[in-house]
Amino acid sequence: METIYLLFVLVLSIFLGFELIRKVPATLHTPLMSGSNAISGITLVGALVAAGADRTELTTFLGTLAVIFATINVVGGYMVTDRMLAMFKKKVGGK
Amino acid sequence: MQTTTLLINLSYIVAAVLFIYGLKLLGHPLTARRGNQLSAIGMLIAVVVTLLDQSILSYGWIIVGILVGSGIGAYAARKVEMTGMPEMVALFNGFGGIASLLVGWAALSDGHLSSFILITICLSILIGGVTFTGSLVAWGKLSERIDGKPIKFSGQRAVNSGLIAAIVLCGILFVNYPDAGFWLYLLILLAVALGVLAVIPIGGADMPVVISLLNSYSGLAACAAGFAINNNILIVAGSLVGASGIILTNIMCKAMNRSLSHVLFSGFSTVKSAAMVIEGEVKPMTAADAFYVLEAASTVAIIPGYGMAVAQAQHSVKELQELLEDNGTEVIYGIHPVAGRMPGHMNVLLAEADVPYDLLLEMDDINPRMETVDVAIVIGANDVVNPAAREMEGSPIYGMPVINVDLARTVFVLKRSMASGFAGIDNPLFFKENTRMIFGDGKETINQLVREFGDN
């Protein structure tokens, strides 16, 4: 039952994703990409559990490595997106 | 459900809402920054509550990992040049991919795994591995650490098909014998090999498609990892990213009038007719003469391409725009969806140079206006303004939607020399009656025009 429920979530999120992203204008495609890339760093959540679970040495090692990579993805992704978006300006008062 | 588990799951719902609302706000330039911040807050919430998870017993390595990762990420995000954005995004994508691979691998030690979980572990290793090495190759090509030309060898298709068959077989064996480490290692090896082989035959001009696709994969990898560790938020966030990447891929393919499979498997190598002879004479012009034309123009359209990024000419272009505007000329920009090396690449560069985003018109908005444009300045673009796409059946890019600069009264093409563009296709635009070629470094030419305005 758990599986069905997760698949349910998957299908609905994909549809939601399509609806959300379709409306993003071309001018924002690069920030969209780097911003959504940062979101894909959500794997970090899984990495944290693996790194801290104290199961085997291998798991801790793999988990820690995953934490490093995912954190680069998350922190770098959000920061660089913010840096880009800060530069987008509207034309001021028809100069 | 225990109180902490309940708390964690409720917080995941909050995080999911913030991701979704953040993406929604990302749909408009005015709200996009706030959207990104909301999504970052969502991520922070998801990470912090996960630390409450009871299966986490020691925090030492977590802290080390987070500190190292944040340090590297923050440093890279601050240092990167806007022109280097495509390779940066490719690299981050790859890191997301490898993280999913590692999470899938680590999930194996959980004991009691159903075949469904094993299949999802298999998928997260596979997609994560392909994303990782595929993105590294894309990064290498974009940053010119490896040759941007398609790398092909005979029997490439057979090798790739064989590899995919081997992966399927290996995956089945892995799911049936999860304790034999051999199949796991072989699977990882095959996945990373597939990533490399899938991206090397793709040329630099097709990179927007590849990056979008890899972006989608990094989401799907996270999604698969979510199934592997039975975690909702990974599935929600991963599939949002997966969907976003697929949409961008689709937009890029349409803008090149090519199907995804064509981009992935054939490249531009199949030039149908070599008999295409373009007749005519190239008419060069000096920057000094170009200035007089520009001075008299009432509407100027600037069409940038990847060459503008290479020459770092965006700031000079902005300067020229200001001088033209002071002279009473209307300046607009025409942005082709695949100009540059990633979707929206030109928009970011011009935003960096303080060009207001409302002057940047998409292809479908600028084309109807083109006949009223006095001067169209093409800087560093080639294929995306190639009229052969419209008028020469048999040209490899025939049918691709392009910006119709040749319909403007005068076209200036800023070009280093007479070589054909990335796709290796001759451009009849250069031989048109109303086209003037201004040879030289793009940035230098624009600077000369700026100086002419200063002197007069």
Interface residues (C-beta under 8 A of the other chain):
Chain A: E2 T3 L6 V9 L10 S13 I14 F15 L16 G17 F18 L20 I21 R22 K23 V24 P25 A26 T27 L28 H29 T30 P31 L32 M33 S34 G35 S36 N37 A38 I39 S40 G41 I42 T43 L44 V45 G46 A47 L48 V49 A50 A51 G52 A53 D54 R55 T56 L58 T59 T60 L62 G63 T64 L65 A66 V67 I68 F69 A70 T71 I72 N73 V74 V75 G76 G77 Y78 M79 V80 T81 D82 R83 M84 L85 A86 M87 F88 K89 K90 K91 V92 K95
Chain B: F19 I20 G22 L23 K24 L26 G27 H28 P29 L30 A32 R33 G35 N36 Q37 S39 A40 M43 A46 V47 T50 L51 D53 S55 I56 L57 S58 Y59 W61 I62 V64 G65 I66 V68 G69 S70 I72 G73 A74 A76 A77 R78 V80 M82 M85 M88 V89 F92 N93 F95 G96 I98 A99 S100 L102 V103 W105 A106 A107 S109 D110 F116 I211 S212 N215 S218 G219 A221 A222 C223 A225 G226 F227 A228 I229 N230 N231 N232 I233 L234 I235 V236 A237 G238 S239 L240 V241 G242 A243 S244 G245 I246 I247 L248 I251 E325 I335 P337 M342 P343 G344 H345 N347 V348 A351 E352 D354 P356 Y357 D358 L359 L360 E362
